[in-house]
Amino acid sequence: MAAGALSGLVAVLETYRGRDRVVRALCYGCQLAGGALAGPQAPPSGLPGSLLAVSAQLSACRTALRLFDDFAMLGYSCGYGLGPKDEDVLVRGLSVLCNLANQLYYPCEHVAWAADAGIIRVGSWKWWTLSTALWASSLLLGILRSLRILFQLRRKPRQHQCSTSSPPSRREVKARVKAEVLSVLADLADLSNAIHWLPPGFLWAGRFPPWLVGLLGTISSLIGIYQASRGGNSEAV
């Protein structure tokens, strides 16, 4: 059993997406632990400070690796296009807008990263704000898309009573509902953090303590890992 678990972990870490999910979970997990141990102490020192430093380094690592995600996202967006014609129009529209927000997110983050690294001479703050706003928009669109799908799944049994086509099995419907509910929960957790990272004065921006940011990020990360293990699709940033 131990050998099988080790082989599974190695297989996950050998893929970019799998490694990113693990690094993301560790990043937020360290922030949760460091923030909880530090309490009101500022700046944190000792073990809490070390955990928060590890979290910051892992976050910077993920930011650098996302420099190569533009083409993968472009390929996905082009492959989806305007969506399958047999799909709900509203779901297709929300998906296209979500893909557009994700596509614009990456170059904005790259500019912010390059500015912080001293590669280009522009103010990084506005680019970080823009990239965070695009991420928040993508998450909100994803939540609306999942809610629309859940609404459709609720109506499908009644629709198939008047249809000659074979209805999906109850197991398939339950699995889809579960996947969409988990996606909504993960996106809500990430959206809460995204709003926290926006400029102060907007809703609860800047008000979360580090442990709460870590908790929300850990929840969304674990949901993403679970969905990936079940063959789901998770694009958590």
C-alpha positions in Angstrom: 0.0 0.0 0.0 2.8 2.4 0.9 4.5 1.6 -2.4 1.3 2.3 -4.3 0.8 5.6 -2.5 4.4 6.6 -3.2 4.0 5.7 -6.9 0.8 7.8 -7.0 2.5 10.8 -5.4 5.4 10.5 -7.8 3.0 10.3 -10.8 1.2 13.5 -9.6 4.5 15.4 -9.0 5.8 14.5 -12.4 3.0 16.5 -14.1 2.9 20.3 -14.1 -0.7 20.5 -13.0 -0.3 17.9 -10.3 2.8 19.6 -8.9 1.1 23.0 -9.0 -1.9 21.6 -7.0 0.5 20.2 -4.3 2.6 23.4 -4.2 -0.6 25.5 -3.9 -1.9 23.3 -1.0 1.4 23.6 0.8 1.6 27.4 0.2 -1.8 28.0 1.8 -1.3 25.3 4.4 1.9 27.1 5.6 0.1 30.4 5.6 -2.7 28.9 7.7 -0.4 27.3 10.2 1.9 30.4 10.3 -0.9 32.8 10.7 -2.6 30.7 13.4 0.6 30.3 15.4 1.6 33.9 15.1 -1.8 35.3 16.4 -1.7 39.1 16.7 2.1 39.1 16.7 3.5 41.5 14.0 5.9 40.9 12.5 5.9 37.2 13.2 9.1 35.5 14.2 10.3 32.0 15.0 8.3 29.1 13.6 5.3 31.3 12.5 7.6 33.6 10.6 9.4 30.7 8.9 6.1 29.1 7.8 4.9 32.4 6.4 8.2 32.9 4.6 7.9 29.4 3.1 4.4 30.3 2.0 5.6 33.5 0.3 8.4 31.6 -1.5 6.0 28.9 -2.8 3.6 31.6 -4.0 6.5 33.3 -5.9 7.4 30.0 -7.4 3.9 29.5 -8.7 3.9 33.0 -10.1 7.1 32.4 -12.0 5.8 29.1 -13.4 2.6 30.8 -14.6 4.8 32.7 -17.1 4.4 29.7 -19.4 0.6 29.2 -19.0 -0.6 31.7 -21.7 -0.3 29.3 -24.6 -2.0 26.5 -22.7 -4.9 28.8 -21.8 -5.0 30.1 -25.4 -5.2 26.5 -26.7 -8.0 25.7 -24.3 -9.9 28.9 -25.3 -9.5 28.2 -29.0 -10.6 24.6 -28.5 -13.7 25.7 -26.7 -14.4 28.6 -29.1 -18.1 29.7 -28.6 -18.9 26.4 -27.0 -20.8 23.3 -28.2 -24.0 24.2 -30.0 -26.0 21.7 -28.0 -25.0 23.4 -24.7 -27.1 26.0 -23.0 -26.6 29.5 -24.4 -26.1 31.1 -21.0 -23.6 28.5 -20.0 -21.7 29.0 -23.2 -21.7 32.8 -22.8 -20.4 32.6 -19.2 -17.8 30.1 -20.3 -16.5 32.3 -23.1 -16.3 35.3 -20.7 -14.6 33.2 -18.1 -12.0 32.1 -20.7 -11.5 35.7 -21.8 -10.9 36.8 -18.2 -8.4 34.0 -17.6 -6.6 34.8 -20.9 -6.2 38.5 -20.0 -5.1 37.6 -16.4 -1.8 36.0 -17.4 -0.2 38.9 -19.3 -1.3 41.4 -16.6 0.4 39.2 -14.0 3.5 38.8 -16.1 3.9 42.6 -16.3 3.4 42.9 -12.6 6.0 40.2 -12.0 8.5 41.8 -14.4 8.0 45.2 -12.7 8.7 43.7 -9.3 11.8 41.9 -10.6 13.1 45.2 -12.1 12.9 43.9 -15.7 10.7 46.7 -16.8 10.2 50.1 -15.3 6.5 50.5 -14.6 4.6 50.5 -11.4 3.6 47.0 -10.5 0.7 47.9 -8.1 -1.8 48.7 -10.8 -0.9 45.5 -12.7 -1.3 43.4 -9.6 -4.7 45.0 -9.0 -5.8 44.4 -12.6 -4.7 40.8 -12.6 -6.5 40.2 -9.3 -9.6 41.9 -10.6 -9.6 39.6 -13.6 -9.1 36.6 -11.4 -12.0 37.7 -9.3 -14.1 38.2 -12.4 -13.2 34.7 -13.7 -14.2 33.2 -10.3 -17.5 35.0 -10.3 -18.3 33.9 -13.8 -17.4 30.4 -12.9 -19.8 30.5 -9.9 -22.6 31.8 -12.1 -21.9 29.1 -14.7 -22.0 26.3 -12.1 -25.3 27.7 -10.6 -26.8 27.7 -14.1 -25.7 24.1 -14.6 -27.2 23.1 -11.3 -30.5 24.8 -12.2 -30.5 22.9 -15.5 -29.8 19.6 -13.7 -32.7 20.2 -11.4 -35.0 20.8 -14.4 -33.8 17.9 -16.5 -35.9 15.1 -14.9 -39.0 17.1 -15.7 -37.8 17.8 -19.2 -37.1 14.2 -20.0 -40.6 13.2 -19.0 -41.7 15.0 -22.1 -38.8 13.8 -24.3 -38.2 10.6 -26.2 -34.4 10.7 -25.6 -33.0 8.5 -22.8 -32.4 10.5 -19.6 -29.0 10.4 -17.9 -28.8 7.9 -15.0 -29.4 9.1 -11.5 -25.7 8.3 -10.7 -24.5 10.6 -13.5 -26.7 13.4 -12.4 -25.6 13.1 -8.7 -22.0 13.0 -9.8 -22.4 16.2 -11.9 -24.3 18.0 -9.1 -21.6 17.1 -6.6 -18.8 18.3 -9.0 -20.6 21.6 -9.6 -21.3 22.2 -5.8 -17.7 21.6 -5.0 -16.7 24.0 -7.8 -18.9 26.7 -6.3 -17.4 26.2 -2.9 -13.9 26.3 -4.2 -14.6 29.4 -6.3 -16.3 31.1 -3.4 -13.2 30.5 -1.2 -10.9 31.9 -3.8 -13.2 34.8 -4.6 -13.1 35.8 -0.9 -9.3 35.9 -1.0 -9.3 37.7 -4.4 -11.5 40.5 -2.9 -9.2 40.6 0.1 -6.2 41.3 -2.2 -8.0 44.2 -4.0 -7.3 47.8 -3.0 -8.6 48.7 0.5 -12.1 50.2 0.6 -13.7 47.6 -1.7 -15.9 45.3 0.4 -13.5 43.4 2.8 -10.3 44.1 0.9 -7.3 44.0 3.1 -9.2 42.9 6.2 -8.4 39.2 6.3 -5.7 37.9 8.8 -3.1 35.6 7.3 -4.7 32.5 8.9 -8.0 33.2 7.2 -6.4 33.6 3.8 -4.6 30.4 4.4 -7.8 28.6 5.5 -9.8 29.6 2.4 -6.9 28.8 0.1 -6.4 25.4 1.7 -10.1 24.6 1.3 -10.1 25.5 -2.4 -6.8 23.6 -2.9 -8.0 20.4 -1.3 -11.2 20.6 -3.3 -9.1 21.0 -6.4 -7.0 18.0 -5.5 -10.1 15.9 -4.8 -11.7 16.8 -8.1 -8.5 16.0 -10.0 -8.3 12.6 -8.3 -11.9 12.0 -9.4 -11.3 13.2 -12.9 -12.9 16.6 -12.4 -11.7 19.9 -13.9 -10.2 22.5 -11.6 -8.4 25.7 -12.7 -7.6 27.3 -9.5 -5.1 30.0 -9.6 
